Amino acid sequence: MEICCSAGTGNGRVLLTSASTAKDCSFNRITRTLALLSFRRNSCCQLSECCSSQLSAPYQIRLTTKSSRVPTPRRSVEVLAAVGTDDVVVEPATGISFRPSLLVPDSSIQLSFLGAGVREKQIAFLKVKVYAVAVYVEDGIRSFLASWHGKEAADLAKDDALYKVLAEAPFEKALEIVLARDVDGATFWGALDEALVPRLKAADNGVHGEAALADFGKVFQGRALKQGTRIILAWVQPSNLKIAIAPSLSANPVTEATINSRVLLLALFDVFLGSSAVSKSAKASVADGIAVLV
């Protein structure tokens, strides 16, 4: 299978997303590799027939630019090629878009997209998609993950030591949550608080942990969170949790609070990347991203 891209004028980037499951790990590694490609005018990106044969139907590959859109009807993954600020990475279960890089408010360090997944909540007999969550990391973190070079994404997803190193590495990192539906702040915080409390107790952090958690919760109390709201939870070195909120992808996030608590940060990242992660798809997607990164 061959994909030829003509971007017209200027430079662009090929970005790909897919549902992250163990059975699709080979294809995910292909897409993540292509996601790092840059293309120039009249450049050509190729996937060999042997790579194509690893894809399980149905997949769809789509190329877009500012000046043209060229659909190639194949199978279930979206390939988005765009120029400048139109670049997005789409979380497939929710259709929510994330940018391939993130600049935390009041920071000069650009963070790179590593993976994303969906957070679902069981209500009666239904699983409701509440939000999509993406993980961003500073590029220098690659050096701390060198021990996992060459390992398959399916194996990385089961390696708790990897996620511990990822969380503790002395580089900036962030979680970006985008709501898939309207929810009041108290409900959103209640679910997050429920996941954080046992982790803080296990860390035996006492009064300091409780105070940090209370400050965290104040940001969301009495607040209406509309569909599309972005919540950025950034780990700014060495131990600051920066909380920023924006009403949409296009709006600039505003810092709502900064909390100094390393134990709270470790608990927060364990919620999303630990052995009992609340979004299995996000953890698997991050494993795919690490497999390419290292």
N, C-alpha and C positions, 0 to 999 in steps of 0.2 A: 504494500500500500504506500502510495506517495502523496505527500501534501505539498503543493507549491503555493507560496504566499507572495503576493506583490503588494507592498504597503504604500505604494504611491510615492510620497515624499516623506523624508524624515525617518527617524528610527522608531522601533517599537519593541514589544516583548511578547513572546508566546507564553501564555498562562494556561494551565490545565487543572481541572479538578475532577474528582471521581469519588464514588462511594467507596469508603475504605473498609474492605473486608479481607480476611486472610486469604480467601480463595482468589481474590483479584490482586494479590500483592505484586505479582510480576508486572501486570499492566500499570499498577500505581507507580512502580519504580520507573517505568518508561515515561509516564506522564510527568512525574516530578522532575525527571532529568530534562525533559523538554521545557519544563516551566522555567528553567534557568537559562534557556537559550535567548539570545537577542537576535533580531533579524533586521536586515537593512533592505533597501529597495531591491526588488526582484530576487531576493534570496530564496532558497529552497530548503525545506526541512523534510527529511525522509524517515519513514518507519519501514523497516524491512518486512517482507511477507511473513517471516518466522515470528516477528513480534506481533504482527496483526493476528496470527493464528491463536495467540494466547488470550484474545479478548472473547468474553462470553456475551452472546447477544442478549438484549439489543443494546448497541452503543450508537451514539450519534456524535460526530465530530463537527464542530462549527468554527469557522474562522471569520473574524470580523475586524474591520478597521474603521477609522472615522469616515473614509470615503466609500467603502464598499463592504458588503457582507456576502461571503461565498459559502453556502451550506453544502456539506458533503454528507448525504444521508447514510450513516453506517450504524453506530452503536451508542450506549447511554451516557457517554462522558462529554462534557462541554469543553471545547478548546476556545478560549477567548483571546484573540489577538487584537490589541488596541493601542492607541498612541497616547502618550502623556497621561493626563489625569483620568482617562477613561478605563485604565487597567483595573480589573477586578478579578477576584477568585471566588467562585460560587460554591457554597456548601450545598451538596445535592439534595439532602432530605428536606431542607426548608426553602431552598432557592435564595437564601440570604447571601449578599455579596460582602466580601472583605477585600481590602486593598492588599497588594503584595508586600507593602512595607508600612510601617507605623512609626510615627514620631509622637512620642508621649509629650503632652504639654510641658513647657518650660525645660525641655531636654533637647540636646543637640545630637543625640545618638539615634540613628535610624535602625529600627528593628525589622527583621525579615520574617515573613509568614512561614510557619513550620507545618501547620496542619489545623483542621477544623472538623467539628462534628456537631451533632444535635443533642440537646438535653430534653428528654421526654419525661412526662409525669403521668403516672397511672391514676386515672379518675374513673371510678366504677370499673367498667369493663373496657375502657378505652385508654389508649396511650396518646396523650396530647403533646404536640411539639411546643415547648415553652420558649426556647431560644436556641440559637446557634452560638458556639463558642470557638474562638480561634486562639492559637498560641503563637506568639511572636518572640524571637530571640535575637540578641546581638550576635553578629556574624562570628566574633572571636570565640564563641562557645564551642566551635568545631574542635578546637585543640583539646578540650576537656572530654570529648567523646571519641577520641581516636581509638580507644580500646575496642570499640564496637564496629570498626571498619570491616566491611565485607560481609556482615551478618544480614540475614534476610529480615524483612520487616515483620514477618509473622513471629520470628524469634525475639526480635526487639520488643514487640508489644507485650511479651510475657516476662520481660526482664526488669524487675522492680529496682534493681541496683542502677540501671540506666536512668530511670526517672528521678531517682534520688540525687544522682550526680547532676542531672539537668537542672533540677531545682536549686541545688546548693552552689553551682558554679558561680564565681564572682563576676557575672555579667548581667546587664539589664535584660529583663524579659517581661512579658506582659500577657495577660488574658484579655481578649476583647469579646464581650457578650453583646449580642444583638437580639432583641426581643422579637419573637415570631407572632406575638399577640399582645393585646393590652393586659396589663396586670398592675395592681396597686403595689406601691413600694413595700408595704408591710408584708404582703404575701411573698414577694420576691425575696425579701430579707429573711423571712421565716424559714424558707427552704434552705437558704445558704447558711443561716445560723444553726439549723438542725444538723447540717453536715460538719460545721466547724467545731462545735462544742465538744464532741467526743475526742476529736483530734487534739484540741488544746488541753483537755483533761489528761489525755495519754502523755502529753509532753510535760505535765505537772508544772504548768507555768503560773498557777495561782492568780493573785490579784492583778498582776500586770496583764496577763492574758485576758482576764475579764474586762478590764478597763479598755484595752485595745479593741475588743469585740464590741463593746458598747459604743465606742466612737465610730466604728465601722457601720453599725446599725443606724446611727443617727442620720446618715446620709440619705437613707431610703424611707424613713418613717414619715408618714403623712404626704407621700409623694406619689403622683400618678405617673406610671411608666407606660408610654404608648408604644404600639407596634412600631418597630424600626429604631427604637431608642438604643444608642450605643453606650455601653458601660465598660470603661477601660480600667483594669486593675493591674497596675504596673509595679514591678519590683525594681525600685531605684536603689542602687548600691549605696551603702552596704545593707541597710535594713529598713528602708522607707517604703511603705505601701502608699502609692499615689492613686487616688480614685478620681476619675474624670468621666463626665457624662456629656453626650451630645444627642440631640433629637433625631439625627439622621446621619447617613453615610457622608453626605456632602457638608454637613455642619461641623464647625470646629469644636472639639471637646473642651469643656471648661473644668478645671480642677475644683473638686468639691471638698476634698480633705486630704491631708497627708498624715499618716500614722506611722510612728516609729516602733516596729515590733517584728523582729525576725521570726519569732515563733508563730505569729499570726500568718506571715507570708509563707512559711513552710507548710502550715496547715492548709492554707488556701490552695497552694499548688498541689498538695496531696489530694484535695477534693477532686481535682480534674485529671491528675496524672498518676495518682497512687494506685495501690492494689485494689481499692474499692472505688475506682473512679466513677463519677456520676454520669459521664458520657463515654461509653465504650468506643463509639465511633470516633470521637475526638482523639482518644488515646491511640487508637489504631492508625488514624491519619497522621498523627505526630510521629509514630514509628516509621511510616512510609517516608516522611520528610527527613528523618534522621538517617535512614538508609541511603538516601541520596546525598545528604549533607556531608557524611563522613566517608 
